Amino acid sequence: MDVVLPCLDEAEALPRVLDRIPPGWRAIVVDNGSTDGSADIARGLGASVVREARRGFGAACHAGLTAATADIVCFCDCDASLDPADLVPFVERIRAGEADLVLGRRRAQSLGAWPLHARAGNLALARLLRRRSGLRLRDLGPLRAARREPLLSLALTDRRSGYPLQMVVRAADAGWRIAEYDVPYRPRAGASKVTGTWRGTWQAVRDMSRVLAEPPVEPQVREGVRP
């Protein structure tokens, strides 16, 4: 498996995150302009490092997806709030044919793990998503797994905070089976670039609201991809 880890100044968290990558899996750390030596740390710990000059969470995620070569690709934040080892059952469900996209439903392990404004934004988006697609999801978290070629066929275009939501929306429009799996959610290392402030949360919600307003898009036909 390949695990895509979008990274912007995560030197403190990287050793913990990379230590939890399941044996035999490849960590792809996508450096999105770090100035704290994150790329060198990741490389020294055995990760594959991809540089993405264009700033944005979606830009980093998509660069990692493009660089991946495994059949199944996973995504995980690089701030130690989520454990990449928790992705193992996600992959098992996809391999068993039980789901096409598996999302981690975060369960906060402490009061400081998930700020109130971030929870409120997530809840609002989940409700809007239900109205848009009928999906009854309770979280739109970043821990997830799917097959690489079908993901590429979704032709994702958002390169900011709307990328994770656009993935879910377009997968739903394409008739994918989308499942949730409970995962522990811990306080992140360092300050969040998005949900650490009300302003950052609002910008993320605005990006995602634009995604929800998009009309359905037909997935691109790619050779060997199951519709």
C-alpha positions in Angstrom: 0.0 0.0 0.0 1.0 3.6 -0.4 0.2 6.2 2.3 0.0 9.8 1.1 1.1 12.2 3.9 0.6 15.9 3.0 3.2 17.8 5.0 3.8 21.5 5.8 6.2 22.1 8.7 5.6 18.8 10.5 9.1 18.1 11.8 7.9 17.4 15.3 5.3 14.9 14.3 7.0 13.1 11.4 9.0 10.6 13.5 5.8 9.4 15.3 3.8 9.2 12.2 6.3 7.4 10.1 7.0 4.9 12.9 3.3 3.9 12.7 3.3 3.1 9.0 2.3 -0.6 8.7 5.2 -3.0 7.7 5.6 -3.3 4.0 3.6 -0.1 3.2 5.3 2.9 1.6 5.0 6.4 3.1 4.8 9.2 0.5 5.5 12.5 2.3 4.5 15.4 0.1 6.4 18.5 1.2 4.2 21.5 0.5 6.8 24.2 1.2 8.1 23.3 4.6 10.9 25.5 6.2 11.6 23.3 9.2 13.5 20.5 7.5 10.5 18.2 7.3 11.6 16.8 3.9 15.0 15.9 5.1 13.6 14.3 8.3 11.1 12.2 6.2 13.8 11.1 3.8 16.1 10.1 6.7 13.3 8.0 8.1 12.9 6.1 4.9 9.9 7.8 3.4 9.6 8.7 -0.3 9.5 12.5 -0.5 7.6 14.4 -3.2 7.8 18.2 -3.5 4.7 20.1 -4.4 5.4 23.9 -4.9 1.7 24.9 -5.2 0.4 25.5 -1.7 -2.8 23.8 -0.7 -3.9 20.7 1.1 -5.5 19.4 -2.1 -2.4 20.2 -4.2 -0.3 18.1 -1.8 -2.8 15.2 -1.7 -3.1 15.0 -5.4 0.6 15.2 -5.9 0.9 12.2 -3.6 -1.9 10.3 -5.4 -0.1 10.9 -8.8 3.2 9.7 -7.4 1.7 6.6 -5.9 2.0 3.3 -7.7 0.1 0.9 -5.4 -3.3 -0.4 -6.3 -4.8 0.9 -3.0 -3.8 4.4 -1.8 -4.4 5.7 1.7 -4.3 9.3 3.0 -3.4 10.4 6.5 -2.6 13.7 8.1 1.0 14.2 9.0 0.5 15.9 12.4 0.2 12.8 14.6 -3.5 13.4 15.3 -4.3 10.2 13.4 -2.6 6.8 13.4 -1.7 5.4 9.9 -1.8 1.9 11.5 -5.6 2.4 11.8 -5.8 2.2 8.0 -5.3 -1.6 8.0 -9.0 -2.5 8.3 -9.8 0.2 5.7 -7.7 -1.7 3.2 -9.1 -5.0 4.2 -12.7 -3.8 3.5 -11.6 -2.6 0.1 -9.8 -5.8 -0.8 -12.8 -7.8 0.4 -15.1 -5.8 -2.0 -17.1 -4.4 0.8 -16.5 -0.7 0.0 -14.9 1.5 -2.7 -14.0 4.3 -0.4 -13.5 4.0 3.4 -13.4 7.1 5.6 -12.2 7.4 9.2 -14.9 8.6 11.5 -12.9 10.5 14.2 -13.5 9.8 17.9 -11.8 12.5 20.0 -9.6 11.1 22.7 -9.4 14.3 24.7 -11.2 17.7 24.9 -8.4 19.4 23.1 -8.2 17.0 20.2 -11.1 18.5 18.2 -11.8 22.2 18.8 -15.5 23.2 19.0 -15.3 25.4 15.8 -13.8 22.5 13.8 -16.5 20.1 15.0 -19.2 22.6 14.1 -17.8 23.1 10.6 -17.6 19.4 10.1 -21.2 18.9 11.2 -22.5 21.6 8.9 -20.7 20.1 5.9 -21.9 16.6 6.7 -25.5 18.0 6.7 -24.9 19.8 3.4 -23.4 16.7 1.9 -26.5 14.7 3.0 -28.7 17.2 1.2 -26.5 17.2 -1.9 -26.0 13.4 -2.3 -28.1 11.6 0.3 -25.0 10.2 2.0 -25.5 9.9 5.8 -21.9 10.4 6.9 -21.0 11.7 10.3 -17.4 12.8 9.5 -15.4 14.1 6.5 -12.0 13.3 8.1 -8.8 13.0 6.2 -8.0 9.4 7.0 -9.2 7.3 4.0 -8.4 4.6 1.5 -9.5 3.7 -2.1 -8.1 2.2 -5.2 -5.7 4.5 -7.1 -7.1 4.2 -10.7 -10.7 4.8 -9.8 -9.6 7.8 -7.7 -7.8 9.3 -10.6 -10.9 8.7 -12.8 -12.8 11.1 -10.5 -10.8 13.9 -12.1 -10.5 15.9 -8.9 -9.8 19.6 -9.5 -9.9 21.3 -6.0 -6.4 22.0 -4.7 -7.3 23.6 -1.4 -9.3 22.5 1.6 -12.2 21.2 -0.6 -10.2 18.3 -2.0 -11.3 15.7 0.6 -14.9 16.6 0.2 -14.8 16.7 -3.6 -13.4 13.2 -3.4 -16.5 12.0 -1.5 -19.0 14.0 -3.6 -17.7 12.7 -6.9 -17.4 9.2 -5.6 -21.0 9.4 -4.5 -22.1 10.7 -7.9 -20.2 7.8 -9.5 -22.1 5.3 -7.4 -19.3 4.3 -5.2 -19.9 2.4 -1.9 -18.7 4.7 0.8 -18.2 3.4 4.4 -17.1 4.9 7.7 -14.8 3.3 10.3 -14.3 4.6 13.8 -10.7 5.8 14.5 -9.1 7.6 17.6 -8.4 11.3 17.1 -5.7 12.8 19.3 -4.3 16.4 19.8 -2.1 17.3 16.8 1.5 18.2 17.2 2.0 21.9 16.6 -0.6 24.5 15.4 -3.1 23.6 12.7 -2.8 25.5 9.4 -6.6 25.2 8.8 -8.8 24.3 11.8 -6.6 26.0 14.4 -8.6 29.2 14.1 -12.1 30.3 13.4 -10.9 32.1 10.3 -9.1 29.0 9.0 -12.2 26.9 9.6 -14.4 29.4 7.9 -12.1 29.4 4.8 -12.2 25.6 4.7 -16.0 25.6 4.9 -16.1 28.2 2.2 -13.9 26.0 -0.1 -16.0 23.0 0.6 -19.3 24.9 0.1 -18.1 25.6 -3.4 -17.5 21.9 -4.0 -21.0 21.1 -2.9 -22.4 23.6 -5.4 -20.7 21.9 -8.3 -23.0 20.0 -10.7 -22.4 16.2 -11.0 -19.3 15.3 -13.1 -19.0 12.1 -15.1 -15.9 10.2 -14.1 -13.2 9.9 -16.7 -13.0 6.5 -18.4 -9.6 5.0 -17.6 -8.5 1.6 -19.0 -9.0 -1.2 -16.5 -11.1 0.9 -14.1 -14.3 -0.6 -12.7 -17.2 1.9 -13.2 
